Amino acid sequence: QVQVEESGGGLVQAGGSLRLSCAASGSTFSIAAIGWYRQVPGKQRELVATISRRGSTNYADSVKGRFTISVDYAKTTGYLQMNSLKPEDTAVYYCNLQDIRPGRYYWGQGTQVTVSS
């Protein structure tokens, strides 16, 4: 069984930075891809950024140039570096780790990011 733990959320002022971590443990696991999502009350969960084992990345237009997704494959840990944070970035952020084995993926528990003006 794979266990995923998110960390790094918190309260920051606009213009500040946070780094979110998404660590998998508990079994042999190889990351094929990572997605970071965020959700605010009353809205659909939004895809923020993805990275594949090929190294390709994609970002939502709203975070391009400010957020950077990365992964440490040896540590089976994904990261989301968030710079120049804006109040509209306030949300619960979720990571999704896709196993190299087809059809297997694992969600983090979510971490709250709050950006004050």
Buried (B, 14 or more C-beta within 10 A) or exposed (E): EBEBBBEBBEEBEEEBEBBBBBBBEEEEBEBBBBBBBBBEEEEEEBBBBBBBBEEEEEBBEEBEEBBBBBBEEEEBBBBBBBBEBBEEBBBBBBBBBBBEEEEEBBBBEBBEBBBEE
